[in-house]
């Protein structure tokens, strides 16, 4: 059963989420059949993740159960239910990277930032992800920070990369 508009608004206030952007997205897709995926993608693009109050708003506006939405959100790895960092550090753990010391690089990220795989720093600056393969095996070991790729990475270079992004903020 979907929640009423009042319940959705109450949940949003508890989490301090402004639903204006989500409502604009839903206005655009309101009468489209099968719009759930593009709506969720647009909401995540707007907020950086899928805030809980938006799930109930989407359920109400698209007339679907919130449990169905959570089914989609937990099935697809592209969706995130918690806020993520401004900078996503992906540490490649593929075979070539593993052989060339990716474990040490992952340990360095964990030590320097205090976060492990799929965790985010409290200041929402960094999220760490250990991924199966980045696809840059010739540059192993490799990390990515958002869309920037850093190959032949060492512990020292990892420190430099982290410090660079901390300085940018």
LUMNU-481056 format. One line per field, with one value per atom (N, C-alpha, C, O): atom name; z, y, x. Coordinates in pm, 1 decimal, m for minus. Layout:
// LUMNU-481056
a <- (CA,...)
Z <- (Z,...)
Y <- (Y,...)
X <- (X,...)
END
This chain:
// LUMNU-481056
a <- (N,CA,C,O,N,CA,C,O,N,CA,C,O,N,CA,C,O,N,CA,C,O,N,CA,C,O,N,CA,C,O,N,CA,C,O,N,CA,C,O,N,CA,C,O,N,CA,C,O,N,CA,C,O,N,CA,C,O,N,CA,C,O,N,CA,C,O,N,CA,C,O,N,CA,C,O,N,CA,C,O,N,CA,C,O,N,CA,C,O,N,CA,C,O,N,CA,C,O,N,CA,C,O,N,CA,C,O,N,CA,C,O,N,CA,C,O,N,CA,C,O,N,CA,C,O,N,CA,C,O,N,CA,C,O,N,CA,C,O,N,CA,C,O,N,CA,C,O,N,CA,C,O,N,CA,C,O,N,CA,C,O,N,CA,C,O,N,CA,C,O,N,CA,C,O,N,CA,C,O,N,CA,C,O,N,CA,C,O,N,CA,C,O,N,CA,C,O,N,CA,C,O,N,CA,C,O,N,CA,C,O,N,CA,C,O,N,CA,C,O,N,CA,C,O,N,CA,C,O,N,CA,C,O,N,CA,C,O,N,CA,C,O,N,CA,C,O,N,CA,C,O,N,CA,C,O,N,CA,C,O,N,CA,C,O,N,CA,C,O,N,CA,C,O,N,CA,C,O,N,CA,C,O,N,CA,C,O,N,CA,C,O,N,CA,C,O,N,CA,C,O,N,CA,C,O,N,CA,C,O,N,CA,C,O,N,CA,C,O,N,CA,C,O,N,CA,C,O,N,CA,C,O,N,CA,C,O,N,CA,C,O,N,CA,C,O,N,CA,C,O,N,CA,C,O,N,CA,C,O,N,CA,C,O,N,CA,C,O,N,CA,C,O,N,CA,C,O,N,CA,C,O,N,CA,C,O,N,CA,C,O,N,CA,C,O,N,CA,C,O,N,CA,C,O,N,CA,C,O,N,CA,C,O,N,CA,C,O,N,CA,C,O,N,CA,C,O,N,CA,C,O,N,CA,C,O,N,CA,C,O,N,CA,C,O,N,CA,C,O,N,CA,C,O,N,CA,C,O,N,CA,C,O,N,CA,C,O,N,CA,C,O,N,CA,C,O,N,CA,C,O,N,CA,C,O,N,CA,C,O,N,CA,C,O,N,CA,C,O,N,CA,C,O,N,CA,C,O,N,CA,C,O,N,CA,C,O,N,CA,C,O,N,CA,C,O,N,CA,C,O,N,CA,C,O,N,CA,C,O,N,CA,C,O,N,CA,C,O,N,CA,C,O,N,CA,C,O,N,CA,C,O,N,CA,C,O,N,CA,C,O,N,CA,C,O,N,CA,C,O,N,CA,C,O,N,CA,C,O,N,CA,C,O,N,CA,C,O,N,CA,C,O,N,CA,C,O,N,CA,C,O,N,CA,C,O,N,CA,C,O,N,CA,C,O,N,CA,C,O,N,CA,C,O,N,CA,C,O,N,CA,C,O,N,CA,C,O,N,CA,C,O,N,CA,C,O,N,CA,C,O,N,CA,C,O,N,CA,C,O,N,CA,C,O,N,CA,C,O,N,CA,C,O,N,CA,C,O,N,CA,C,O,N,CA,C,O,N,CA,C,O,N,CA,C,O,N,CA,C,O,N,CA,C,O,N,CA,C,O,N,CA,C,O,N,CA,C,O,N,CA,C,O,N,CA,C,O,N,CA,C,O,N,CA,C,O,N,CA,C,O,N,CA,C,O,N,CA,C,O)
Z <- (0.0,0.0,0.0,73.2,m81.3,m85.8,25.9,77.5,63.0,170.0,115.2,m5.1,203.6,163.5,146.7,193.2,81.0,59.5,193.1,204.4,293.4,424.3,489.4,550.3,476.5,533.2,461.2,524.8,329.1,251.0,296.2,318.4,309.8,351.1,492.1,519.1,581.7,719.0,720.2,792.7,640.3,630.5,576.2,623.8,476.6,415.9,517.4,520.3,599.6,700.7,802.7,843.9,844.4,939.4,886.4,962.9,755.2,696.2,630.8,572.0,640.5,582.8,433.9,388.6,359.7,215.4,146.2,172.6,58.7,m21.7,m141.1,m225.7,m146.4,m251.4,m378.6,m471.0,m384.4,m501.7,m628.8,m728.2,m626.4,m745.2,m783.7,m901.9,m685.7,m713.9,m775.2,m867.8,m724.4,m781.6,m925.7,m1009.1,m956.0,m1094.5,m1187.1,m1299.3,m1138.7,m1218.2,m1241.9,m1354.0,m1137.6,m1149.9,m1240.0,m1312.0,m1237.3,m1327.1,m1473.3,m1555.8,m1502.2,m1638.8,m1684.6,m1802.4,m1591.5,m1625.7,m1582.1,m1599.8,m1526.0,m1461.6,m1545.1,m1492.4,m1670.9,m1751.4,m1841.6,m1932.4,m1817.8,m1899.5,m1833.9,m1715.9,m1909.4,m1860.4,m1856.0,m1949.0,m1750.1,m1738.8,m1709.4,m1750.2,m1639.6,m1614.4,m1488.4,m1455.9,m1417.7,m1288.6,m1299.5,m1223.9,m1391.2,m1402.3,m1434.9,m1365.0,m1538.0,m1564.7,m1450.8,m1428.0,m1379.6,m1264.4,m1155.6,m1101.7,m1123.3,m1020.2,m1060.9,m977.9,m1187.9,m1236.0,m1224.4,m1183.2,m1260.3,m1253.0,m1107.6,m1077.3,m1019.1,m877.2,m821.9,m748.7,m856.9,m808.2,m866.8,m797.1,m990.5,m1052.1,m976.1,m954.8,m936.1,m865.8,m722.6,m680.6,m647.4,m505.5,m476.5,m368.0,m572.9,m550.9,m494.5,m487.1,m455.4,m405.3,m406.3,m448.3,m360.1,m354.6,m208.9,m133.3,m167.9,m29.9,m5.3,m94.2,114.1,147.7,119.0,64.5,153.1,124.4,m24.8,m60.9,m110.6,m254.5,m298.4,m393.7,m230.0,m263.4,m242.2,m326.4,m130.0,m100.3,m191.0,m226.7,m227.3,m321.2,m458.5,m520.4,m505.2,m634.3,m630.5,m726.1,m520.6,m506.7,m520.7,m592.3,m451.2,m456.6,m597.1,m651.6,m653.5,m781.1,m899.4,m993.4,m896.1,m1007.0,m978.8,m1061.5,m859.9,m821.0,m824.2,m883.9,m758.5,m741.3,m592.3,m517.8,m550.8,m411.1,m383.7,m468.1,m266.9,m230.2,m224.6,m250.2,m192.0,m188.6,m328.7,m342.8,m432.2,m568.9,m602.8,m668.8,m556.8,m581.9,m511.7,m570.8,m386.5,m314.6,m382.6,m380.6,m441.8,m517.6,m632.7,m655.7,m704.2,m814.7,m760.9,m814.0,m655.6,m600.7,m547.1,m557.5,m490.8,m434.9,m539.0,m518.3,m649.5,m755.2,m839.6,m872.2,m874.4,m963.3,m883.4,m797.1,m913.3,m840.8,m867.2,m791.6,m971.7,m1003.4,m903.0,m896.2,m824.7,m730.2,m590.2,m547.3,m521.7,m388.8,m292.8,m323.9,m176.6,m78.2,31.6,116.3,29.4,128.3,53.9,m58.2,116.1,52.7,23.4,100.4,m89.4,m129.2,m131.8,m133.9,m131.8,m130.7,m261.1,m365.9,m252.9,m370.9,m464.6,m586.9,m404.6,m481.9,m455.3,m341.4,m561.4,m552.2,m592.1,m707.1,m497.5,m525.3,m552.6,m464.3,m676.8,m715.0,m721.1,m795.4,m643.3,m642.9,m721.0,m682.5,m831.0,m912.8,m839.9,m792.5,m831.4,m767.7,m867.0,m827.8,m997.1,m1101.7,m1092.5,m1015.5,m1170.8,m1162.6,m1180.9,m1097.5,m1287.4,m1312.2,m1197.5,m1152.8,m1150.4,m1040.0,m910.9,m834.3,m888.1,m767.5,m763.0,m660.4,m875.0,m882.1,m857.1,m803.5,m896.5,m882.6,m757.0,m747.0,m661.4,m530.8,m500.3,m417.0,m564.9,m539.3,m393.7,m340.5,m330.0,m188.6,m102.0,m12.4,m129.3,m53.7,m81.4,7.9,m205.1,m241.0,m166.9,m112.1,m165.0,m90.6,57.9,121.4,112.8,254.5,279.8,383.1,185.0,199.6,202.3,285.6,111.2,108.8,241.5,298.8,289.7,416.1,533.2,618.2,537.3,646.3,641.4,744.7,522.8,510.5,531.3,586.2,487.0,492.9,603.1,639.7,655.8,761.2,710.9,786.5,582.2,523.4,439.1,378.0,436.7,352.8,234.6,200.8,173.4,55.2,83.5,184.7,m7.0,m2.3,119.8,163.8,174.0,287.8,245.7,149.9,319.3,288.3,412.4,524.3,390.8,503.0,559.0,487.3,686.8,753.5,688.6,688.2,633.5,570.9,427.8,359.2,383.5,250.0,138.6,28.7,167.4,65.5,m17.5,m138.5,47.2,m23.1,1.5,110.4,m103.5,m93.6,m156.3,m262.7,m91.4,m145.1,m202.2,m144.4,m315.3,m376.2,m429.7,m498.8,m397.7,m454.5,m568.1,m545.0,m689.5,m806.8,m871.9,m856.2,m945.3,m1006.9,m1116.9,m1128.7,m1196.6,m1304.6,m1358.5,m1382.5,m1376.5,m1435.0,m1586.4,m1660.1,m1631.8,m1775.1,m1824.1,m1941.8,m1735.0,m1771.5,m1722.9,m1654.8,m1758.6,m1705.5,m1738.8,m1661.2,m1851.0,m1889.7,m1798.4,m1799.4,m1719.3,m1627.6,m1482.3,m1390.9,m1459.7,m1325.0,m1232.8,m1276.7,m1104.0,m1042.6,m1071.3,m1094.2,m1069.3,m1111.9,m1007.4,m946.1,m988.7,m915.4,m1003.5,m1093.3,m975.7,m1040.6,m931.0,m828.1,m954.6,m868.8,m961.6,m1048.4,m941.7,m1034.8,m1174.6,m1197.3,m1269.3,m1406.0,m1434.9,m1546.1,m1337.8,m1358.2,m1321.6,m1215.7,m1411.2,m1390.8,m1354.8,m1416.2,m1254.4,m1208.7,m1218.7,m1142.5,m1313.4,m1335.7,m1272.9,m1229.9,m1268.4,m1205.8,m1068.0,m1028.0,m997.6,m867.9,m761.1,m759.4,m674.5,m560.7,m434.2,m440.6,m321.1,m194.2,m186.9,m148.1,m224.4,m220.4,m315.2,m279.2,m437.2,m533.0,m484.4,m506.9,m418.3,m362.8,m259.2,m257.7,m172.7,m74.2,m144.0,m101.5,m250.8,m324.0,m386.2,m382.1,m443.3,m504.7,m398.0,m418.1,m286.1,m177.7,m128.9,m109.9,m108.8,m61.9,m163.5,m126.3,m290.8,m396.6,m386.2,m392.6,m370.3,m362.6,m229.8,m224.6,m122.6,4.8,m7.7,44.7,m77.0,m93.8,m178.5,m152.8,m278.1,m363.3,m283.5,m296.9,m198.0,m115.9,m187.2,m132.4)
Y <- (m117.3,0.0,124.2,130.2,221.8,344.6,437.9,429.2,527.8,622.8,741.9,768.2,812.5,933.4,1047.1,1037.8,1152.8,1268.5,1325.4,1369.8,1324.2,1376.2,1291.5,1345.1,1159.1,1070.7,1087.6,1086.4,1103.3,1124.6,1253.4,1256.1,1359.0,1488.9,1480.6,1540.3,1407.4,1390.6,1318.8,1359.1,1212.4,1139.4,1229.6,1225.4,1311.3,1402.0,1504.9,1538.1,1554.5,1652.9,1589.0,1651.1,1464.0,1393.4,1380.6,1392.3,1356.5,1338.5,1466.6,1466.5,1574.6,1703.1,1692.7,1741.5,1629.3,1614.5,1707.2,1702.6,1790.0,1877.5,1796.5,1753.3,1776.8,1693.4,1770.9,1714.5,1897.3,1979.2,1918.1,1903.5,1882.6,1826.2,1692.7,1666.6,1608.8,1479.7,1499.6,1427.8,1596.0,1624.1,1672.5,1635.5,1754.8,1801.3,1684.9,1677.7,1593.7,1474.7,1393.2,1349.8,1372.5,1294.1,1362.4,1294.7,1495.3,1567.8,1534.0,1519.3,1522.3,1493.9,1353.0,1331.9,1257.6,1118.0,1070.5,953.2,1158.5,1121.6,1028.6,930.0,1057.2,978.9,876.0,822.5,848.1,750.3,613.0,598.8,513.5,375.5,324.6,349.0,254.9,197.5,299.6,281.8,405.8,515.2,497.0,584.0,387.2,373.0,385.9,462.0,314.0,318.9,459.1,508.3,526.2,661.1,759.0,850.1,742.0,828.1,806.2,902.5,680.4,650.6,698.2,749.8,681.2,728.6,880.5,933.2,949.9,1096.4,1144.3,1242.0,1076.1,1113.0,1091.7,1176.0,979.8,956.1,1059.6,1106.2,1094.7,1197.7,1329.8,1400.8,1361.8,1487.4,1488.3,1585.6,1380.0,1377.1,1307.9,1323.9,1231.7,1156.3,1017.2,935.0,991.4,861.9,867.7,967.8,760.9,757.9,775.3,678.1,897.6,917.7,844.2,836.1,791.7,715.2,791.4,732.2,919.6,989.4,992.9,998.3,989.7,990.0,857.6,853.1,749.8,619.0,622.5,575.8,677.9,682.3,781.2,759.4,888.2,984.3,920.1,934.3,849.7,780.2,676.4,663.6,602.0,500.9,564.5,514.2,676.0,743.9,798.8,778.4,867.1,935.6,839.2,865.5,727.4,631.8,515.6,425.9,518.0,415.5,274.7,182.4,261.5,130.9,113.9,211.8,m7.0,m33.1,6.2,m12.8,60.3,95.2,m30.1,m22.5,m143.8,m268.9,m305.5,m361.5,m274.2,m298.4,m207.4,m249.4,m84.3,10.4,m37.5,m35.8,m80.1,m131.3,m256.6,m279.9,m336.0,m452.5,m411.0,m472.7,m307.4,m254.6,m194.9,m220.8,m115.0,m45.6,m142.0,m114.9,m252.8,m347.5,m447.9,m512.2,m462.3,m554.0,m492.6,m559.9,m366.3,m301.9,m231.1,m148.0,m265.2,m208.7,m58.8,9.0,m6.7,135.4,226.5,345.6,171.9,254.5,247.3,143.5,359.8,369.6,427.5,526.8,364.9,405.5,495.2,545.2,514.7,601.8,707.7,684.5,823.2,926.8,874.3,797.0,918.1,877.7,999.5,1113.5,974.2,1081.7,1158.8,1109.8,1279.1,1362.2,1292.8,1301.3,1224.0,1152.5,1002.4,957.2,926.5,781.5,724.3,737.3,661.4,599.5,452.3,377.3,411.7,271.4,208.6,254.4,104.9,32.9,m95.6,m179.6,m110.4,m231.1,m349.5,m342.8,m457.7,m579.8,m695.1,m811.6,m661.4,m763.3,m835.8,m796.9,m940.7,m1026.1,m948.8,m960.1,m870.8,m796.7,m700.6,m691.0,m630.6,m536.3,m610.9,m568.6,m720.7,m800.2,m846.2,m833.7,m899.4,m950.0,m838.5,m862.8,m715.3,m602.6,m519.3,m407.5,m571.8,m507.5,m428.2,m337.7,m458.9,m386.0,m397.7,m306.1,m507.8,m523.7,m416.0,m362.0,m384.5,m278.1,m142.7,m58.5,m122.8,4.4,15.4,120.9,m92.3,m93.2,m68.3,5.2,m130.4,m109.4,36.5,93.0,97.4,237.5,328.7,418.8,305.0,384.7,369.8,468.1,247.4,221.7,291.8,351.3,284.6,347.6,499.8,563.9,557.9,703.7,767.8,877.5,698.7,757.3,696.9,753.7,582.6,518.1,451.5,431.4,417.3,351.7,232.7,233.4,131.3,14.6,15.2,116.8,m99.7,m114.4,m70.1,m107.5,9.4,56.7,142.9,152.2,205.3,295.5,438.5,462.1,532.2,674.8,747.1,717.9,841.6,921.1,1005.2,1039.6,1037.8,1113.8,1249.6,1299.5,1309.9,1441.0,1432.2,1533.7,1311.0,1283.9,1327.6,1361.9,1326.2,1363.0,1241.3,1252.8,1124.0,1004.8,883.8,864.5,803.1,669.7,575.8,605.3,462.9,363.9,246.0,200.2,198.5,79.1,m6.8,42.4,m134.5,m228.1,m297.7,m364.5,m282.1,m331.3,m446.7,m460.3,m529.6,m649.3,m615.1,m681.0,m514.4,m477.6,m339.9,m310.7,m257.3,m124.9,m130.7,m47.0,m230.7,m245.9,m173.0,m138.2,m150.6,m83.9,m170.3,m122.0,m296.5,m394.7,m360.6,m392.8,m297.0,m259.4,m154.7,m134.4,m87.7,16.8,m30.4,51.3,m159.8,m214.5,m179.8,m170.4,m160.7,m149.0,m11.8,86.9,m9.0,109.5,147.4,61.5,279.4,331.0,436.5,493.8,459.7,569.0,656.5,607.1,786.0,879.6,947.4,1026.2,915.3,954.5,909.1,788.5,999.1,957.7,962.2,929.6,1001.5,1010.0,876.6,819.9,827.8,700.5,724.8,807.2,651.6,661.3,523.1,432.9,506.4,377.2,368.1,468.0,244.9,215.0,280.2,337.2,269.9,337.6,265.5,142.7,341.8,289.2,342.4,423.1,297.5,349.5,500.2,576.7,542.0,685.1,765.8,872.8,713.4,784.9,788.0,885.7,681.5,678.4,788.9,859.7,803.2,912.0,1047.5,1133.3,1066.9,1193.5,1221.4,1334.3,1118.6,1133.6,1172.0,1263.9,1102.4,1132.0,1275.1,1347.8,1315.1,1452.0,1557.0,1663.2,1526.0,1617.4,1643.5,1758.3,1537.1,1553.5,1612.6,1682.4,1585.7,1650.2,1801.5,1879.8,1841.2,1985.0,2055.6,2171.0,1986.2,2042.8,2058.6,2156.1,1955.5,1957.5,1907.6,1902.6)
X <- (84.3,0.0,89.3,188.1,54.4,133.4,91.8,m19.6,182.6,154.4,77.7,78.7,12.3,m58.4,41.9,155.5,0.0,87.1,135.1,249.4,48.7,86.0,195.4,288.0,184.6,285.8,419.5,524.9,415.4,536.9,604.5,725.5,527.0,580.8,639.9,744.2,574.2,623.0,757.3,848.3,770.7,897.0,1006.3,1119.7,973.1,1070.8,1119.6,1238.1,1029.7,1067.1,1160.6,1258.6,1131.1,1216.2,1358.0,1453.7,1373.3,1505.3,1557.1,1665.2,1481.9,1519.8,1552.8,1656.3,1464.5,1481.5,1382.3,1262.2,1433.6,1348.7,1298.6,1376.9,1168.6,1109.1,1074.8,1016.1,1110.1,1077.7,1135.0,1063.9,1262.0,1326.6,1263.2,1240.9,1234.3,1171.5,1033.6,996.0,958.2,826.2,836.4,753.8,936.5,956.0,987.5,937.2,1071.6,1104.2,978.3,952.1,900.9,777.9,675.8,602.4,670.1,579.8,610.7,520.5,738.2,783.8,741.7,712.9,738.4,710.5,572.5,539.7,491.9,365.7,277.6,226.0,259.8,165.4,232.4,168.7,358.9,431.0,426.3,458.4,386.9,385.9,530.1,606.9,567.1,700.9,808.8,923.5,774.0,867.6,951.8,1032.5,934.9,1002.4,1154.5,1214.9,1216.5,1362.9,1412.9,1501.5,1360.3,1411.1,1383.8,1463.4,1273.7,1245.4,1349.9,1404.5,1378.0,1477.0,1616.1,1690.9,1650.6,1780.5,1790.5,1893.8,1684.5,1684.3,1691.0,1759.4,1620.6,1624.4,1765.1,1816.8,1826.3,1962.3,2058.9,2149.0,2041.2,2126.3,2111.8,2210.1,1990.8,1962.9,2016.8,2079.5,1992.6,2027.1,2160.9,2216.9,2211.7,2334.5,2309.2,2400.6,2187.3,2140.9,1988.6,1930.6,1923.4,1776.6,1734.3,1733.7,1698.7,1652.4,1520.7,1435.9,1504.4,1383.8,1254.0,1160.9,1244.2,1117.4,1082.0,964.4,1183.8,1153.3,1093.7,1016.0,1129.2,1072.3,921.0,844.4,879.8,737.0,663.4,547.7,730.5,672.1,653.2,547.8,755.5,746.3,635.3,558.9,625.8,520.8,383.6,296.9,365.5,235.7,207.0,98.5,303.5,280.1,269.6,194.7,343.9,338.7,244.6,228.4,182.3,86.1,147.1,91.9,261.9,325.3,356.3,361.2,376.5,409.7,554.6,642.1,578.3,715.6,803.0,923.2,744.9,822.0,872.0,980.8,793.3,838.0,957.1,1052.1,949.7,1058.6,1184.6,1292.6,1172.5,1289.4,1344.7,1465.6,1258.2,1304.5,1395.0,1499.0,1355.9,1437.1,1566.5,1674.6,1555.0,1671.5,1777.2,1896.8,1734.4,1831.0,1880.4,1983.4,1809.1,1851.4,1963.0,2060.8,1948.2,2044.4,2153.4,2124.8,2278.6,2392.8,2409.6,2479.2,2348.0,2362.8,2293.5,2324.0,2200.5,2125.9,2187.6,2237.9,2182.0,2239.8,2136.1,2070.3,2122.3,2021.7,2078.5,2004.6,2207.8,2271.7,2352.6,2397.9,2370.4,2452.6,2592.4,2649.4,2645.9,2780.3,2870.4,2823.8,2997.7,3094.7,3099.3,3057.1,3150.8,3172.8,3271.6,3260.0,3368.8,3469.6,3456.4,3468.1,3431.9,3421.2,3556.6,3598.7,3624.1,3753.3,3728.9,3687.4,3755.5,3740.3,3879.4,3966.2,3898.8,4025.5,4003.4,3922.0,4076.4,4062.3,4123.8,4237.2,4047.8,4094.8,4102.3,4108.6,4101.6,4112.5,4245.4,4333.2,4259.8,4378.3,4507.8,4597.6,4520.2,4644.4,4674.1,4788.4,4573.5,4593.4,4626.5,4713.0,4557.8,4581.9,4727.5,4794.3,4775.5,4912.5,5013.7,5121.8,4977.6,5070.3,5046.2,5096.6,4970.3,4961.9,4836.8,4840.9,4726.1,4601.8,4557.8,4495.2,4589.4,4553.3,4615.6,4550.8,4743.5,4811.2,4745.9,4735.1,4702.9,4637.8,4504.8,4473.0,4427.4,4301.8,4323.8,4248.3,4428.3,4461.6,4498.3,4462.4,4570.2,4610.7,4488.3,4479.0,4395.4,4272.2,4199.8,4152.8,4191.1,4121.3,4190.9,4124.7,4322.9,4397.9,4387.6,4367.9,4400.8,4404.3,4267.7,4257.2,4163.7,4029.2,3942.9,3840.0,3984.2,3905.9,3779.2,3684.1,3778.5,3661.0,3703.9,3810.8,3619.8,3642.3,3548.0,3487.3,3537.5,3451.5,3308.0,3248.8,3254.0,3115.0,3085.8,2971.2,3188.4,3170.2,3202.5,3276.2,3145.9,3161.3,3211.2,3169.1,3301.4,3350.3,3236.3,3142.3,3245.5,3139.0,3115.3,3002.8,3221.5,3207.2,3152.5,3140.6,3119.7,3066.0,3161.8,3118.2,3291.5,3388.8,3430.8,3450.0,3445.4,3493.3,3403.9,3349.9,3390.3,3332.2,3434.2,3488.5,3460.6,3554.0,3476.8,3378.2,3523.1,3465.4,3578.7,3667.9,3574.5,3670.2,3596.0,3495.3,3645.2,3573.5,3648.2,3769.5,3574.5,3631.4,3731.4,3834.6,3702.9,3793.9,3756.0,3638.8,3856.8,3835.1,3855.5,3803.5,3931.7,3954.3,4078.9,4089.1,4171.8,4297.0,4413.9,4504.4,4410.0,4504.7,4649.5,4739.5,4673.4,4808.4,4869.6,4991.0,4786.1,4833.1,4828.3,4839.8,4811.7,4792.9,4909.5,5024.2,4878.5,4746.3,4683.7,4753.7,4552.0,4477.4,4372.9,4309.5,4356.6,4241.4,4174.8,4236.6,4049.9,3978.5,3919.1,3873.1,3920.9,3849.3,3750.3,3787.9,3623.3,3517.3,3558.1,3566.6,3583.8,3618.8,3768.1,3809.8,3849.6,3994.4,4059.8,4033.1,4145.7,4213.2,4359.5,4427.2,4406.7,4545.1,4607.5,4572.5,4700.8,4763.3,4900.5,4958.2,4952.2,5080.4,5086.8,5188.4,4975.8,4959.6,5041.4,5049.2,5100.5,5176.3,5110.7,5018.0,5158.4,5107.6,5132.9,5044.6,5253.5,5286.6,5197.7,5148.7,5177.0,5090.8,4946.1,4874.6,4903.5,4767.8,4751.9,4651.3,4851.6,4850.4,4839.7,4762.3,4917.1,4916.3,4780.0,4730.9,4719.6,4587.1,4484.4,4405.0,4486.2,4391.6,4410.5,4313.1,4534.3,4562.8,4516.9,4467.0,4534.4,4489.5,4339.3,4295.2,4261.2,4116.1,4070.9,3969.6,4144.6,4113.0,4132.7,4053.5,4238.4,4268.7,4162.6,4128.1,4112.1,4006.6,3877.4,3803.4,3854.0,3732.8,3619.5,3509.3)
END
